[in-house]
Amino acid sequence: MMELHPSDRPPDGETDVVYSRCNGSEAEDTSCAVCGVPIIITPGQLRTKKYKRYEWWDPCAIHAEGYHYEAPERYSSLEAHDLPVEIYGFDDIEIEYVHRGRNSQKRLLNVGLEEYPYIGLHRKCLDMMQRLVSYRKALASQGVAVTDPRSLSQIYEVLEYRITRPGIQRAQGVESSLSSITTRQVIEPHDYYFRVMDVPGNVQWPIGRPDVFEYEVDPFPIPGLTDQILAYLEPLPEHRRGCDEPSTQLLKLPVEIVEEIYLHLHPFVDPGRACTYYLPSDTWRDFLFYRQLLPWLWDLDVAVLRDRSLQPDDGSQPLYDAENYWNWEQLVRMLAQTEIFEPGNDMSKAPLRLRNRRRIWRLLDEARLRDVDDWLDNTQVEQ
């Protein structure tokens, strides 16, 4: 087993669940349309053991029908096409060869030949989807230019297209190597940011294998999350400690303009790494803890700011909420890098749960309607 952060370690007795499977449809996994990881343990022998590490693989489905982006005039009164989306739980869905819900009524997941398929995903991925939608709606309501999708129905449309386009091709007689797996692992233009090359397109997830463990871990809650983040906080350069020049400059502007400047920092994704020091460092602290500049860190604990630094020191380190001492801008800019937790980057030693959460949020944040077209066309050409 790889060396794991304490918060990532599986419960006792669950460190080795590698399982060899036979071939055939009964041994194939149906994966979450958001994160690419199975929504349920397929081998019955493993499922009956009720592993705690896989409890977050709680399946649900979303479904909507009767509309398309191509006909926006039909929904001119509905902001961002915010149409009703049905959500179905475990008892209401069918996962082929694996599970038939008590009330499923043939709600079979991810069927590419259906015009409006029932799309399978994890409950926690749905939760993150709803958080992203709420974040984008809040920004749009304050006049910030926000990209689509920004409603659940728009995200459903994105995922629906990823499922049905290969099905449409198959119905039209277009050859595609993807046609046999569209009901199992939904295509995604970045291969779900999996670094393990044999996972994308593989209908049998290598459950329990060490090199896929980082994708199997629960993205939330993350024990000690705030302390894990603050472990990367460093003091300001000495010549900038106690410096209030930036705030003095900002005081010359009307507060409404300052607030507008702050607001339009959103979305803060992959900015430059170098600190500008145009804003007071403590303002960056507030961005992180109070202004949701990094919305995927929704559960930071503000109370920790009143603690003393956990960094090794001679005992003279001030509280985290000390004014003009900590380099909060540096920390926020680091966290805003989409691959900051990936191997070889500055925060690669952070919990795998945090890495997986950032990957899932990135997949949702970058999702766009028809984003698989170029990927599919290139795949066809290569063949």
For each residue, the residues with C-beta under 8 A, 3 or more apart:
1: 4 15 16 210
2: 210 213
3:
4: 1 8 9 213 352
5: 8 9 349 350 351 352
6: 9
7: 222 223 224 228 351 353
8: 4 5 213 217 351 352 353
9: 4 5 6
10: 14 15 51 52 53
11: 14 52 53
12: 15
13:
14: 10 11 17 51 52 53
15: 1 10 12
16: 1 208
17: 14 46 51 53 207 208
18: 206 207 208 209
19: 43 45 46 207 208
20:
21: 27 42 43 204
22: 27
23: 27
24: 27 28
25: 28 96 97
26: 97
27: 21 22 23 24 42 43 204
28: 24 25 42 97 184 203 204
29: 38 40 42 184 185 203 204 205
30: 38 39 40 42 95 96 98 109 110 120 183 184 185
31: 36 37 38 39 120 184 185 186 205
32: 35 36 37 38 39 120 121 122 125
33: 110 119 120 121 159 162 163 186
34: 121 122 125 126 128 129 159 360 363 364
35: 32 121 122 125 192 215 356 359 360 363
36: 31 32 185 186 188 191 192 194 199 200 215
37: 31 32 57 122 205 215 216
38: 29 30 31 32 41 42 57 205 207
39: 30 31 32 57 58 59 95 109 120 121 122
40: 29 30 47 57 59 95 98 99
41: 38 46 47 51 54 57 207
42: 21 27 28 29 30 38 47 97 98 205
43: 19 21 27 46 47 207
44: 47 48
45: 19 48 49
46: 17 19 41 43 49 51 207
47: 40 41 42 43 44 50
48: 44 45
49: 45 46
50: 47 55
51: 10 14 17 41 46 54 55
52: 10 11 14 55
53: 10 11 14 17 216 217 218
54: 41 51 57 216
55: 50 51 52 58 218
56: 122 123 124 218 219
57: 37 38 39 40 41 54 122
58: 39 55 90 122 123 124
59: 39 40 90 93 95 99 109 120 121 122 123
60: 87 88 89 90 93 120 121 122 123 126
61: 87 88 92 93 107 109 118 119 120 121
62: 85 86 87 88 118 119 121 126 152 156 159
63: 85 86 88 107 116 117 118 119 156
64: 67 83 84 85 86 116 153 156
65: 115 116
66: 116
67: 64 71 74 75 81 83 153
68: 71 157
69: 72 81 154 157 369
70:
71: 67 68 74 75
72: 69 75 76 81
73: 76
74: 67 71
75: 67 71 72 78 81 83
76: 72 73
77:
78: 75 81 82 83
79: 82 151
80: 137 140 148 149 150 151 154
81: 67 69 72 75 78 151 153 154 157
82: 78 79 151 152 153
83: 64 67 75 78 151 153
84: 64 153
85: 62 63 64 152 153 156
86: 62 63 64
87: 60 61 62 126
88: 60 61 62 63 92 93 107 118
89: 60 92 93 101
90: 58 59 60 93 99 101
91: 101 102 103 104
92: 61 88 89 101 103 104 105 107
93: 59 60 61 88 89 90 99 101 104 107 108 109 118 120
94: 99 100 101 104 106 107 108 109
95: 30 39 40 59 98 99 100 108 109 120
96: 25 30 108 109 183
97: 25 26 28 42
98: 30 40 42 95
99: 40 59 90 93 94 95
100: 94 95 104
101: 89 90 91 92 93 94 104 107
102: 91
103: 91 92
104: 91 92 93 94 100 101 107 108
105: 92
106: 94
107: 61 63 88 92 93 94 101 104 118
108: 93 94 95 96 104 111 118
109: 30 39 59 61 93 94 95 96 117 118 119 120 183
110: 30 33 117 118 119 120 163 182 183 184 186
111: 108 114 117 118 163 167 183
112: 117 163 164 166 167 170 179 182 183
113: 164 167 170 171
114: 111 117 118 164 167
115: 65 164
116: 63 64 65 66 160
117: 63 109 110 111 112 114 160 163 164
118: 61 62 63 88 93 107 108 109 110 111 114
119: 33 61 62 63 109 110 156 159 160 163 186
120: 30 31 32 33 39 59 60 61 93 95 109 110
121: 32 33 34 35 39 59 60 61 62 125 126 129
122: 32 34 35 37 39 56 57 58 59 60 125 126
123: 56 58 59 60 126 127
124: 56 58 127 128 218 219 220
125: 32 34 35 121 122 128 129 360 364
126: 34 60 62 87 121 122 123 129 130
127: 123 124 130 131
128: 34 124 125 131 132 219 296 357 360 361 364
129: 34 121 125 126 132 133 152 155 364
130: 126 127 133 134 152
131: 127 128 134 135 295 296 298
132: 128 129 135 136 295 361 364 365
133: 129 130 136 137 149 150 151 152 155
134: 130 131 137 138
135: 131 132 138 139 292 295
136: 132 133 139 140 146 147 150
137: 80 133 134 140 141 150 151
138: 134 135 141 142
139: 135 136 142 144 146 263 266 267
140: 80 136 137 143 144 146 150
141: 137 138
142: 138 139 263
143: 140 263
144: 139 140 263 264 266
145:
146: 136 139 140 150 267
147: 136 150 368
148: 80 154 368 369
149: 80 133 154 155 157 158 367 368 369
150: 80 133 136 137 140 146 147 154
151: 79 80 81 82 83 133 137 154 155
152: 62 82 85 129 130 133 155 156
153: 64 67 81 82 83 84 85 156 157
154: 69 80 81 148 149 150 151 157 158 369
155: 129 133 149 151 152 158 159 364 367
156: 62 63 64 85 119 152 153 159 160
157: 68 69 81 149 153 154 160 161 369
158: 149 154 155 161 162 367 368 369 371
159: 33 34 62 119 155 156 162 163 186 367
160: 116 117 119 156 157 163 164
161: 157 158 164 165 369 370 372
162: 33 158 159 165 186 187 188 371 372
163: 33 110 111 112 117 119 159 160 166 167 182 186
164: 112 113 114 115 117 160 161 167 168
165: 161 162 168 169 372 373 376
166: 112 163 169 170 176 178 179 182 187 376
167: 111 112 113 114 163 164 170 171 179 182
168: 164 165 171 172
169: 165 166 172 174 176 179 376
170: 112 113 166 167 173 174 176 179
171: 113 167 168
172: 168 169
173: 170
174: 169 170 380
175: 179 380 383
176: 166 169 170 179 376 379 380
177: 180 379 383
178: 166 181 182 187 201 376 379
179: 112 166 167 169 170 175 176 182
180: 177
181: 178 184 185 201 203
182: 110 112 163 166 167 178 179 186 187
183: 30 96 109 110 111 112
184: 28 29 30 31 110 181 203
185: 29 30 31 36 181 200 201 202 203
186: 31 33 36 110 119 159 162 163 182
187: 162 166 178 182 372 375 376
188: 36 162 191 192 363 372
189: 371 372 374 375
190: 193 363 366
191: 36 188 194 199 200
192: 35 36 188 199 200 215 359 363
193: 190 359 362 363
194: 36 191 197 199 200 212 215
195: 342 343
196: 199 206 211 212
197: 194 200
198: 202 206
199: 36 191 192 194 196 202 205 206 212 215
200: 36 185 191 192 194 197
201: 178 181 185
202: 185 198 199 205 206
203: 28 29 181 184 185
204: 21 27 28 29
205: 29 31 37 38 42 199 202 212
206: 18 196 198 199 202 209 211 212
207: 17 18 19 38 41 43 46 212 216
208: 16 17 18 19 213 216
209: 18 206 212 213
210: 1 2 213
211: 196 206
212: 194 196 199 205 206 207 209 215 216
213: 2 4 8 208 209 210 216 217 352
214: 217 352 355 356
215: 35 36 37 192 194 199 212 356 359
216: 37 53 54 207 208 212 213
217: 8 53 213 214 352 353 356
218: 53 55 56 124 221 353 356
219: 56 124 128 222 353 356 357 360
220: 124 299 353 357
221: 218 225 299
222: 7 219 225 228 299 351 353 354 357
223: 7
224: 7 227 228
225: 221 222 228 229 297 299 300 301 351 354
226: 229 230 300 301 304
227: 224 230 231 304 310
228: 7 222 224 225 231 350 351 354
229: 225 226 232 233 297 300 331 335 350
230: 226 227 233 304 309 310 320
231: 227 228 310 311
232: 229 331 334 346 347
233: 229 230 309 311 320 326 327 328 331
234: 326 327 330 331
235: 241 325 326 327
236: 240 241 243 281 324 325 326 327
237: 240 241 327
238: 241
239: 243
240: 236 237 243 277 281 324
241: 235 236 237 238 324 325
242: 323 324 325
243: 236 239 240 246 324
244: 247 248 280 324
245: 248 249
246: 243 249 250 277 278 279 280
247: 244 250 251 280 283
248: 244 245 251 252
249: 245 246 252
250: 246 247 253 258 279 280
251: 247 248
252: 248 249
253: 250 257 258
254: 257 258
255: 258 259
256: 259 260
257: 253 254 260 261
258: 250 253 254 255 261 262
259: 255 256 262 263
260: 256 257 263 264
261: 257 258 264 265
262: 258 259 265 283 287 291
263: 139 142 143 144 259 260 266
264: 144 260 261
265: 261 262 268 287 293
266: 139 144 263 293
267: 139 146 365
268: 265 271 287 293 294 332 336
269: 336 338 365
270: 336 337 338
271: 268 333 336
272: 333
273: 333 334 337
274: 333
275: 327 329 330 333
276: 279 329
277: 240 246 281 329
278: 246
279: 246 250 276 283 284 329
280: 244 246 247 250 283 284 324
281: 236 240 277 284 285 324 325 326 327 328 329
282: 285 286 323 324 328
283: 247 262 279 280 286 287 328
284: 279 280 281 287 288 328 329 331 332
285: 281 282 288 289 305 321 326 328
286: 282 283 289 290 291
287: 262 265 268 283 284 290 291 293 328 332
288: 284 285 291 293 294 297 300 328 331 332 335
289: 285 286 300 302 305
290: 286 287 302
291: 262 286 287 288
292: 135 295 298
293: 265 266 268 287 288 332 336
294: 268 288 297 332 335 336
295: 131 132 135 292 298 361
296: 128 131 357 358 361
297: 225 229 288 294 300 335
298: 131 292 295
299: 220 221 222 225
300: 225 226 229 288 289 297 304
301: 225 226 304
302: 289 290 305
303: 306 307
304: 226 227 230 300 301 307 320
305: 285 289 302 319 320 321
306: 303 319 320 321
307: 303 304 310 319 320
308: 317 318 319 320
309: 230 233 313 317 318 319 320
310: 227 230 231 307
311: 231 233 317
312:
313: 309 316 317
314:
315:
316: 313
317: 308 309 311 313
318: 308 309 322 325
319: 305 306 307 308 309 322
320: 230 233 304 305 306 307 308 309 326
321: 285 305 306
322: 318 319 325 326
323: 242 282
324: 236 240 241 242 243 244 280 281 282
325: 235 236 241 242 281 318 322
326: 233 234 235 236 281 285 320 322 331
327: 233 234 235 236 237 275 281 330 331
328: 233 281 282 283 284 285 287 288 331 332
329: 275 276 277 279 281 284 332 333
330: 234 275 327 333 334
331: 229 232 233 234 284 288 326 327 328 334 335
332: 268 284 287 288 293 294 328 329 335 336
333: 271 272 273 274 275 329 330 336 337
334: 232 273 330 331 337 340 346 347
335: 229 288 294 297 331 332 340 347
336: 268 269 270 271 293 294 332 333 340
337: 270 273 333 334 340 345
338: 269 270 358 362
339: 342 345
340: 334 335 336 337 345 346 347 358
341: 345 347 348 350 354 355 358
342: 195 339 345 348 355
343: 195 348
344: 348
345: 337 339 340 341 342 348
346: 232 334 340
347: 232 334 335 340 341 350
348: 341 342 343 344 345
349: 5
350: 5 228 229 341 347 354 355
351: 5 7 8 222 225 228 354 355
352: 4 5 8 213 214 217 355 356
353: 7 8 217 218 219 220 222 356 357
354: 222 225 228 341 350 351 357 358
355: 214 341 342 350 351 352 358 359
356: 35 214 215 217 218 219 352 353 359 360
357: 128 219 220 222 296 353 354 360 361
358: 296 338 340 341 354 355 361 362
359: 35 192 193 215 355 356 362 363
360: 34 35 125 128 219 356 357 363 364
361: 128 132 295 296 357 358 364 365
362: 193 338 358 359 365 366
363: 34 35 188 190 192 193 359 360 366 367
364: 34 125 128 129 132 155 360 361 367
365: 132 267 269 361 362
366: 190 362 363 371
367: 149 155 158 159 363 364 371
368: 147 148 149 158 371
369: 69 148 149 154 157 158 161
370: 161 373
371: 158 162 189 366 367 368 375
372: 161 162 165 187 188 189 375 376
373: 165 370 376 377
374: 189 377 378
375: 187 189 371 372 378 379
376: 165 166 169 176 178 187 372 373 379 380
377: 373 374 380 381
378: 374 375 381 382
379: 176 177 178 375 376 382 383
380: 174 175 176 376 377 383
381: 377 378
382: 378 379
383: 175 177 379 380
